[in-house]
Amino acid sequence: MTTASPTPDGALARRLGLGDAIAIGLGSMIGAGVFSAFSPAAAAAGAGLLIGLLVAGFIAFCNATSSAQLAAQYPTSGGTYVYGRERLGEWPGFFAGWSFVIGKTASSAAMALTFATYAVPGPWVKPVAVIAVAALTVVNTLGVTRTALLTRILVAVSLVALTVAVVVGFTHTAASAGEPGPAVSAYGVLQSAGFLFFAFAGYARVATMGEEVVDPARTIPRAITTALSITLVVYALVALSALHAIGAAGLAQVAAPLTAVADTSGTAWPGGVIRVGAAAAALGALLAMIAGIGRTSLAMARNRDIPGWFSAVHPRFRVPYRAELVLGLVVCVLVAVTDLRAAIGFSSFGVLLYYLIANLSAWTQDRAHRRYPRVLAVAGAIGCVVLVATLPPGAIGAGVVVVAVGIGYRFVRLRFAARATGGGHGGEG
């Protein structure tokens, strides 16, 4: 049993032990991404996606350790948006925050499409995905957020579905398993790692809970390592079973890869279990993402890094309702004009840039605040750049344009601020 530490006035209670922290880490990672990311990864690397999975897991570990030691030094909300501002300056902080917002917005579209892909027949996927986004946006603006209990329930549902997929995959084989898959190349493996990085999203959530964890200096590193290791094992089993059941060629051609695995059983119930698991995980992830992006947007709006209009908080429900409503609209548009593979690629682009800033920030920390070897931050930064460079050209092009829009807005805003103050620095630090 975990004993809470004495809690000063205004501070959060330290009630989470190692087991709790590991559960939160698993709940953040084992979600809808595993139900969708293997298909584009197989299209990029064929059976080489197994190597890509290891690469993605290693880079995720480097990023998570950087986030953990930064969270210990700066125990406040805002994540790398705050760390970048504190360690590198306001521009890198803005770059991280903007990259997070655009990357997670694309993730929201991917989650909505994943939900609909598993829940309804093909022609209904986009309409149902749009309806899901609209409904959960309204839920968020009413002040309802996903609880820790719901997180555990969704993880349990997801793990049951993944267990069924693994058992079916290792015990049944489709004709496509014997077909040659896409050629394996170094570039394809790295591109598959970029896609699979999407499935690890959420590992840094443990690092952001330093104020609520008992003995955080010891507990957080162990929780991150354990949760990432368990997740990597689960994903490896899913990948191996899917390759056994339908092969790299079959995996690359389907939008709902684990449903295709279930179909090899010749019975209906495995597919039903997997559809329920994928749908539940996707809806839970989508609800949490809308809430998280809204609050990051709120922090950026308060600093005028995005228009201050987004900083409005609803007087009754106490949520950043303007940011969440606009976010919901943007995600609906993305769902309507893009497909799942493109959404995953664009999401990885933004999130990898976000963690690039996290690693660079961790590299600047002094010895007193460094909890991990500096080489991990260097490896994480290099890995993020390499994976971004190997994403599909369309994802890179769209990402560069959207990043440029954000940078352009902030540059113009600072110029106007400087003129308004008679040629000062316009708030730049």
N, C-alpha and C positions, 0 to 999 in steps of 0.2 A: 504493500500500500504506500502511495506517495504522500509525503507530508508537505504541506504548503509552507513556504517561508513567510516570516512576518512581512506584512505589506504596508509600506508607507502610504499616507494619504495621497490620493490621486494616481497611484500606480496600480498596474494590473497585478493580480494575484499569481504567484508562482505555484501552479497546481499540476502542471503537465510533467510527468515522468518520461523515462526513455520509451516505454511502450506506447504512451500517448503520442509522443513526437513521431515515432516510426509510423503509427497508424495515420497520422495527418499527412506524412510524406507519401505514403502509399495512396491515400485518398486523392492527393493532388496529382499524382502521376498516372496511376492505373485508371484510365478513363476512356473516353471515346476515341482518342488518337490511335490506340492499338487496333481499333476496328476498321480504320480507314487508311493508315499510313503505309501498310505493307504493299498495297497495290501499286502506287506510284514508285515505291522503292524497288519493287521487282521489275517494273518497266524500265527503270534506269540501270539496274545492275544485274538482273536475273538472279541466279543463286548467290551472287556476290553480295546480296543484301545482308547476309549474315555478318560479313565483315563490316559493312556499313553500320549495322546495329552496334557492333563493338566500338566503332569510331564515335558514333553519336553518344553512346553511354559514357565514354571516356571524357568527351568534351563537356557533357552535362555535369559530370563529376567535378571537373575543373571549375566550371561556372558556379556550381553550388558551393564549393569551398570558398571561392572568392566572396560570394554573397554572404556566407555565414560569418566570415570574419569582419566584413563591413557592417553587417547588422549588429554585431557585438559592440562595435565602436559607435554606431549611430542608430540606437534603438528607437526609431521613429517610423511613421508610415511614409510611403513614397518610394521605397526601394531604391533602385539605381538612379532614378531621377534625383533623389537627395544625395546619394553617394557621389555621383558625378559632379554635382554642384559643389559639394564640400571638398572633394579631393582634387578635381581637375578644373573647376570653374563653371560659370553659368552656361556657357555654350555647350560643353560636353554633357552637362546635366539635362539641358533642353533636348539635345540629340537623343539621349537615352529615353527620356520621357515620351518624346514624339514617336520614336521607333517602337516603344512599347504599345502606345495607343494604336498605331496603324497595324502592328503585327497581331495584336490581340483582337482587333476589329476583324481582320481576316480570319483569325481563329474562330471567332464567333460564327462567321459565315460557314466555315468548314464544319463546325459542330452542328449547325442547323441542317446542313446538307447531309451529314452523316446520320442524324436522327431520321430524316425523311427517307433516305436511301434504304435503311433497314426497316422502316415502319410501313411504307406504302409502295405500290407498284410504280414503275418508272415514270409514266406520264404525270403522276401526281407529286413527284419529288419536290419540284421547285415551289408549287403553290403551298404545299403543306409546310415546307421549310420557312416560307415567308410568314405563314400564320403562326408558327411556333415562335419566331423572333418577335412578332408583334405582341403575342400573348405574354411572353416572359418579360418583355420591356415594360408592359403595363404592371406586371407583378412587382418588378423592381421599383417602379415609381410609387407604388403603394407601401413601400417600406418593408416588404417581405424578402428576406434573404435566406439562403441555404444554411441550415444549422449543422453543427458537428455531427449530430445524430443522423441527419439525412446523408451526410457525406459517407458515414460508415455503412449505411444501408445501400447506397449506390455502389460503393466499392464491393460489398458482398455480392450484389446482383451481378456486377461486372465479372467478378472472379468465378462465380458459378457458370456464367456464359462462356468465359474463356476456358474453364476446365472441360466443359462439354466439347468445345471446338478442338482442344488438344486431344482428347480421347478419340473423337471421331477421326481427326486428321491422322493419327498414328495407326488407326485400325482399318481405314478404308482408302481406296485409291481410285481416282477418275482416269479416264483415257488421256486427259491432257497432261497427266504427270509424266508420261513418256515422251512428250514433245519437247524439242529443244527450246529453251528460253532465250531471252535477250543475251547478247554476248557480254561477258564480264570484262570490264576495263577499269583502270584506276580512276578515270574521270567518272564513270558510271557508279562506282562504289562510293566515291565522295558525294556524288549527287544523291544517292540513296541515303547516305548518312544525313544529309540536309533535310530530306523528307522525314526520316525516322526521328530526327531531333524534335519534330513536332509532337511525337508521342511521349516524349519525356517532359514536356512542359508542365511546370508546377512544382518542380523539386525545390525551388528556392523558398517555397512557402514556409518550410520548417525554419529557415534562417530568419524570417521576419517575426518570429514569435519569441524572441529572446527574453522579452519582459515577462513571459508567462511560463517559462520552462525552469524547472528546478535544476540548479547547477548548470547554466547554459553553456559555459565554456567546455564542459565535458559532455553534456547530453547532446547538444546540437550536432557536433561533428560525428558522433557515433550514430545518431539518428539518420543523418544524411547518408552516410556510408551504407548503413544497413538497408534503408529504404531503396536507395539506388541499386544496390546489389540484388535485392529481391525482385525489383521491377525488371532488371536486366535478365534475370533467370526466367521470369514469367514470359517476357517478350521473346526470348530465345526459344522457349518451348513452343510458343504460338507460331513463330516463324518456321521452325523445323517441321512441325506437324502440318502446316499449310503447304509447305514445299513437298512433303511426302504425299499429301492427299491430291493436290491439283497441279503441282509443279510450278516452276517459275513462269512458264508460258501462260498457264491458266490464271495464276495470281496477278499477272500484269494486265489481264484483259477484263477484270471484273471490278465493279464499283463497290460491291459489298463482299470482300474476300472471304470473311468467315462464314457468311451464308453459303457461299459456294462450297466451302469445306463441309459444312453441315449437310448439304445436298448429296454428298457422296455416300451418306449412310443409307439412302433409299427410304428413309422414314421422315415423317413431317416434324416430330417433336423437337429434334435437335435444332432445326432452323428456327422454330418458334422461340426456344430458350435464348438463342443467340440474338434474335431480333429484339426481344424484350431487354436483354442486357445492354445491347448497343444503344437502343433508344433511351433507356434510363440514364446511362452514362453521358450521352450527348446532351440531354436536357439539363442534367445537373451541371455539367461543365458550362453550358451556354448561360444558365442563370448566374453562375458565379462570375463568369467573364464579364457579363454586362455590368454587374455590380462593381467589379474591380476596375474596369476601364472608366466607369463613371467617376469613381473616386480619384483615380490618377488624373483624369481630366479636371476635376475640381481643384486639386493641388496646383496643377499647371495654370489654370485660369486665375487663381488667387495671386500668382506671381506674374500674371499677364503674359505668360508664355503661349497661351492661346487666348482668344478673346474673353474678356472678363465677364461677358454675358453668360458664359457657361458656369460661372461660380455660384449661380443662384441655388439656394437650398429651399425645398418646399417647406412652407411655414408649419404644416401639419405633420407630414410624413418624414420630414428631416432627411431627405435624400437629394442628391444633385439632379433634379428631375429634368432640367433642360439638357444637360450633357447626355443623360440616358435616353431621352426621347430622340435627340438628333442621332445618337449612336444607333438606336434601333432602326431609324430610317436608312442610315448608311448601310447597315448590315443587310436590310431587305433589298436594297439596290444591288449590293454585291452578290447576294444569292440569286437574283434574277439574271445577272449578266455574266456570271462566271461558273465554273464547274469545280468539283471537289479537289481535283488535282491542282488546279491553279490557285485555289484558296490556300491549300496547304503550303505550296511553294512561297506565296507572298507572305504568309504568316511566319514561316521560318526566316525569311529575309529580315523582317522587322525585329523578331525576337533575338536572332543572332547578333544584330547590331546593338541591341540593348545590352546583351551580356558581354559584348566587346568592351563597352564602357565600364561594366562591372569589373572585368578582369584588369583593365588599365587602372581603375581606381584602387583595386586591391594591391596592385604592384607598387603604388606610392606609399602604402602604409608603412609606418616605422616598425622596428622589431618588437616593441612593446605590444602592438596591436595585431601582429601577424601570428596566426595560429596554424598556418600551413606553409610548406616550402614555397618560396617565391616562384619557382619554376612552374608550379601549377597554374599560376595566373598568366605567365608567359605562354604556356601551352594552350590554355583556354582562349587567350586572345588570338593566337595564330590559328587555332582550330576554327574559331568563329569566322575569321576572314576567309579562310580556305573554303569552308562550307558555303558561305554566301556567294563566293566567286563561281562555284560549281552548280548553283541552282539553275533551273531553266531560264534562258534569256528573257522570256516574257515576264517572269517573276522579278528578275533583276531590274528590267527596264521600268516596270510599273512602280517598283519600290523606290528607285532613284527619283522618279518624277514626284512621288508623294513626299519623300523626304525633302526634296528641293522646295516644294510648296511650303512646308513647315518652316524651313530655314529662311525662305524669302519673307514669310509673314513676320518672323521675329526680327529680321534685319530692318524691314520697313518700320516696324513698331518702335525699335530702338532709335532709328533716325528721327522719327516724329517726336519721341520723348526728348531726345537731345536738343532739338530745335525749341521745344516748349520750355526747356530749362536754360535756354541761352547758350547752347553749344556744349553742355556738360556731357557726361558719359552715358546718359540715358538709362541709368540703373545697371549698367554692366559691371560685373565684379570680377 
